[in-house]
Amino acid sequence: MGKAKGFLEIRRNEPGYRPAEERVRDFAEVEKRLSDSEIKEQAARCMDCGIPFCHGCGCPLGNLIPEWNELVFKGQWKDALALLYKTNNFPEFTGRICPALCETSCTVGISGEPVSIRQIELTLVEKGYRDGLIKPNPPTSRSGSKVAVVGSGPAGLAVADQLNKMGHSVTVFEQDLKPGGYLRYGIPDFKLEKSIVKRRIDLMEAEGVKFELGICAGKDISAKFIKSRFDAICLACGAREARDLNIPGRELKGIHQALDFLKQQNMRNSLEYLAGEEILASGKKVLVIGGGDTGSDCIGTSLRQNAKSVMQIEILPKPPEERPDFTPWPSWPYVLRTSSSHKEGCERKWSVLSKSFEGKNGHLRGLNATMVEWECDPFGKPLKMKEISGSEFFIEADLAFLAMGFVGAVKPGIIDDLSLAMTKQGTVEINDSKMTSEKGCFAAGDLVTGASLVVRAMASGRDCADAINAFLS
């Protein structure tokens, strides 16, 4: 604890965002930063709560938050960074895009505003880069074991980084032309600039991790080839099978999966070659179907492409402003969330059921929809819906993005090549040792859990690395 009454005397300080009228004209990061002195003051708000729920209940990585908060308050930045690195391989990622589960579990947040944990974390790592504290630190010796990691998203990078630090020789296979997976191709630059991803990849390469790019494991190279050259394999290729909307008119032009749209814009920003049809929102009426983070990213990207208008619809009811009883503290609350993209200008509608797409000459012209009402349990949790008679309406749209989540792993490729056992949820089945049905082949991240948060993928990757290390020992 940095200051006994800090949480009572000091208000939470939000860095805020660049002005909306400015930030929609570019793809640069939208969030501003607090100064080092402001961050030290915010760290002083961490209280002596006895049981650090932020660490034990909130953070999937188990970050030692109270400890490094105290070190930051005392100005011991190097020690604080070292403590952060004990549990978090990539705080420059989580500090930017993590929804901060730790903050919703913060004890101060029960009756006030939680500690600005994410901002403190981000300042720590960026100050570490700026002050030369973060530099290549390759292992002093090698074990002689070789590990192949398939996929370079957050889980794959965490597995590779951990195993490399343990002294194993790691090669990461990535089907795209640049490494980073969802970090590079799924998350817009205005939330995570790709120079940040490249900086970390460059550091990992300097520490000995090898990246083989433009190679689809299971297609370009066989599972047999990989098994013959490596002592262990880790699959971390995500859960990219997107949920579709199989309603009349789905075949119309102008209806796309959200990730295809987001990936194209990230490739465009990185000056990568785009093959096939370009997806652009310029001058169009955009409809985003799905109310989560991916849908929000489509909103921000569409606005930066000068869309004529943007509407987002969600089948679930509008979440409450305050934490409901069915998600009590310290759990992640089911509440209304408004992103920076929402604040840039879009219309939002809840309890909307999509009925059919309508088109003209093969092109989308809109969506027929109806309102629904939800039956909730005694605590307010939505359970069952029914259509409201007479509430049908039409939404004009030239372009629609399906942002309704993912249903599991993409099987064609390495999964089919290895004939791996799958769960009913469409994910790869693993045992308690993180091993798949194929001996020596492990799996981590969304491929195992289903689509989730970057921070959870990283935690899964770290756990899998420990399991692989035990297997190789």
N, C-alpha and C positions, 0 to 999 in steps of 0.2 A: 504494500500500500504506500503510494507516494505521499499523500497528504490526507490527514485524518478526516477533515471535513470538506475535502475537495468536491465531492459529489453534491454537497449542499451549497457551496459558495460559488461554484463555477457552472455556467450554463453550457450545454452542448453547442458546439460551434460547427455549423455545416459549411463546407467550402462553396457549395452552390455550383452553378453551371454558367458557361458562356451564354450571352444573350441569344435567345432563340432565333431572332432575325439574322444573327451573324452565323450561328453554327449550322443552320440548314443549308448554307452555301458551300460547305466543305465537308470532308469526312474526317477531320481531325477530332481528337478526343474532346468530349463536351464538358467533362467534369473539371473543375478548377481544384487547386490544392491549398491546403493551409501551410503556413510557414513553420519552420522547425520550432520556433518559440511557441506558436499556437498549439502545435502538436504536444509539446511538453506540458502545456497547461491542460490539454484534454486528457492526457495520461494521468494527471493528478485526480481526475474524477473517479478513477478505479478505487472502489471501497474495499475495506477489510470484511468481505462477506462470509468468510469462514469456509463455505463450500463454493468453489468457482464453477458455477453452472455453465458459464461461457465456455469453459475448457472441457468439462465432463459431459455436458448434455448438448451443447450447441455445436461446437466445432467438430466435424468428422475427422479432422487431422489430429485433434487433441492438442492444439496449440497452447503453449504455456502462457496464456494471456496476462494474468495478474503479475507474473514475474517480469515479463518484458515491459509491461506498462510502468512498473516501478523503476526499472533501469532507464527507460526513456525519460521519466520525470527527473531523474538524477543526472541526466546528460551522459549516461554511459552507453552511448549508441553502439559501439562495437560489441559490447557484451550482450546488449539487447538483440542485435542482429544474429549473433551466434546462437542465442537461445531460440530465436524464431526459426533458424535453419535446422534445428534439431528435429522439428516436426513437419516443416513445410519446405518442399523443394523449390517451389516457384511462387513466392509471395507477390511478385510483380503481376502475376495473373489473378490470383485470388483477391489481391488488394484492389483490383479494377472491376472484376466481374462477379465476384462472389456476392450472393444476396445477404451475406453476414448473418448466418444462423446464430453465431455467437452473440450478436447484439440483441436478438430477440430473447436470448436466455440470460442476459445480463441482469443481475439482481437490482441494480439501480433502476432498470427499466420497469420494475413492478409498479412503482409509484411516481416515476419521473422519466426523463430521457436517458436512454442507455449510453454507455461509454462509446466513443467514436473509434471502435476497435479496428475496423477496416481501414480507416484513414491513417491510423497510427502504423498499421502493418505496411501500408503502401509507402509511407514516408520513410520507414526504416529501410526497406529494400532499395528505394531510389537514392536515398542518402548513401547507402552502402556502395552502390555503383558510382555515384558522384565523387565519393571520397576515396575511391580505389580500394575499398575493403572487399569487394567482390571481384575475384580474378581467378583464372584457371588454377585448379588444384587437383591434378591427376593423381591417381593412387600410386604409392611408392613401389608396389609390387603387383604382379598379376597371378591369379590362381591357376591359369592354364585352361580354365573352362570357358566355353564360348556359348553365348545365348543369343537367339534370334528373337526380336520383338517385332510383331506384325501390327503396324499402326502407330502413328506418331502424334496422336491426340494427347490430352492430359494424362490419361492412365498409362499409355505407352511410354511417354516421356518420363513419368515418375518411376516406372519399372526400370527403364534404361539407366536413369540417373543413379538410382539406388544400387543396382547391380554393378554399375561401373565403379562406384565408390567402394564397393566391397571387393574390387579387384578382378572381377570377371570381365571378359572381352565381349562387348555388346554391339550387335549390328541391328539397326532399326530399318525395316522394310516399309516403305510408304508408296501407295499407288499414285498419289498426286505428285506433281513436279516440285513442290516445295513442302518441307515438313511443318507439322503443327496441327494437322487434322482439323478438328472442329474449331480450335483456337484460331487457326489461320483462315479457314474457308467458311466457317459458320457464324462467327461473331463479327459484327461490323467494325470497321476501323474506328468509328466514333466512340466505341466502347473500349476497344483494344487495338491500338495501332500495331501493324505487323512488324514494325521495327523493333518493338518490344519482344515479340516472339523470336525474331531473327537474332536478337542480342543473346537470348538464352540458348538458342540452338548453337550459335557460334561458340559460346562458353562450353557447352557439352562436347562439341567436337574437339575443342582445345584440350579437354580432359580425357579424350580417347574414345568417345562414342562415335560409331560410324553410321552414316545414313545412306541407304540405297534408295534412290527416289525414282518415281515413274515405274515401279514394279508392283504388280498385283500378285500377291502370294496366292497360290492355288490356280493361277492362270498363266502368268508369265513365267513363274517358276513353280515347280510342284512341291507338295508337302514332302514327298520322298527326297527331293533334292535338299530341302532345308534340314530334314532329320538326319541326312547323311553327313552334314557339315557342322551341326551344332549339337551341344550336349543337352540343351533344353530350349523349348520354344515358349514364348508368351504371346497369346493372341489378345490384342487390345484394339480391335478395329471397330468398336462402337456398335450402336444399335440404330442403324440408319434406315431401316425399313419404315418409311413414313406411312402414317394412317391416311387412307384415301377417303373420299366422300362419294360413295357410289349412289348417286341420285340421277334422275333423268337430266340429260344435257351435259354430263361430265366430259363428253368427247369434244365439246366446243373448244375452239382455239381461244387462248387468253386465260386458261385455267392452269395454274402451275403449283407444284409443291414449293413451299416457302424456302426450303434449303437450297433448291436449284437457283432461285432468285438471289438469295444472299451470297451464295458461292460465286455467281457470275460477277456481282459487284465487287467482291473482294479480289477476284482475279483481274478485273478491269483496273482497280486501284493499283495492283501490283504489276500492271503492264504484261499480264500473261495472255497468251493466245486463247481466244474464245471460239470453240467449235460449235456449230449448230445454230439454232435460232436464238437471237438475243432477246432477253426479257427486260423491257424498259417500261417504267411507269410514266415517263414524260408526257404531260398533257392528257393523261388518262384518269378516269374515275376508278379508283382502286378499292377493292373489297378484300379485307383480311378476315378469314374465317378461323377463329381460335384466339383465345384471350390471354395466352401465356407470353413468356419472354420472346419466343421466336416470332410470334405475331407482332409484338412491340418492335422488334428489330426490322420487320418488313415495313412498318409504319415510318420509322426514321429513315430508312433507305429510300422509300417511295417519295417522301417529302424532299429529300436531297436530289432526287431525279426530276423534281418539279412536276409532281403529280397534280392533276387538276383538283382532286379531292381524295380523301382517304376515310373509309369507315371500317371499324372493327366490330365484329359480332362474336358473341359467345353464347353457347347453349345453356350454360349454368346461370343461376341468378346472380345479380350484382352482390359481391361480397360486402359484409358489414364494414363500417368505418373503424369500429373498435373490436378488440379480440373477443371472439365468441366463446361460450362455455365449452364447446366441443374441441377447442384447441387451447387448453389452459397453459399458462406459463409453467415451465420454461420451454414448451414445445413451439414449433414453427406455427405462427398464427394464420388462420384463414381470414385475411382482411383485404380490403380494396387496395391495390397497388397501382400507382400512377408513375410511369417511367418518364425519363427526360423526353423520349420520343412522343409520348402522349401529350406532353406539354407544348410540343411544337405545332400541334394542330391536327386533330382528327376527331371524328364523331365515334362514340362507343355505344353499343347496345348490348344488353344482356337478355337472357331467357329467350333467345331467338333460335328457332329450328329451321334449318335449310331444307326446302322441299324439292326444288328443281331449278336448274340453270336454264336460262332462256337466251336464245341467240338469233342472229340474222345473218344469212349467207355464210353459215359455219363459224361465225365469230360471236363471242359472248357479248350480250347486251344487258344482262342483269340476273338477279336471283329472286325466285319466288320463295317467300319465307312466311312463317307464322310465329306468333308469340306462344310461349308455354308457361304454365304455372307449376311450381314445385311443391311437393309434399315433403315436409322436413320432420326430423325427429324432435323430441322435446327440447333438445339443446340448440336446435336451429340448423343442423346439418342436412343439406339437400339429399333426398333419398329417391324420389320418384316424380316424374313429370307427366303432364298431360297437356295436349294442345288446347288453346283457348279458342272456342268457336267464334268465327267472325273476325278474328284478329289478323287475317292474312294480309300481307303487303308485299310490295315489289321494291327491290333495291337496284337502282341503275349502277352498272359496273362494266367497264371495258376490260378490266384485268382483275383476276381473283387469285389470291394466294391461300393455299391450304396449310394452316399452321396448327394442326390438331394433335401434334405429338407423334410418337413413334411406337410401332408394335413389335419391335424385336430386331434381331440381327439379320443381315443380308446373307443368306446361306450360300448362293453361288460363289465359288472361290475356295478359300482355304478351309472353310467349315465343311463343305461338301467333300472336298478332297480328302479330308481326314475322317469323314463319316462320323462326326462328333455327335454324342447324345445331346438332345435339346430338352428344355423344360416346356411345360404347357404355355408359358408366357412368351415363347419364342426366343429365349436367351440360351446361351451355352451352359450346360450343366457342369458343375464342378463339385469336388468333394471338400472335406474340411481342410485339405492341404492345398486348395486352390487349383488342383489338377483336374483336367477334363477326362473324358473317357479314354483318351489316348495317353498312354504312359509317357511322361516327360514333356507333355504339352499342357501348359497352364493358361488361364484366362483371367482378365481383369477389366474393371471399368464397366461401362454401359453394356458391353457384350454379356456381362454376367447379371448386372442389376436391372437392366432396362435403362432407357434414357433418364438421366438424372443430372445432377449439378457437377460442374467442373471440379469442385472441391471434393466431392464424394468419389469421383473417378480417380483423383490423385491419391486419396486415402486407400482406395482399393488397389491401386498400383503399388503403393508402398508395402501393403500387406502381402501382395503377390510376390514381390521381390524377396521378402523374408522367406516365403515358402520355397521359392526357387533356390535360394541360397542354401536352405536346409537340405534340399534334394541333391544339390551338387556337392555338399560337404561329405 
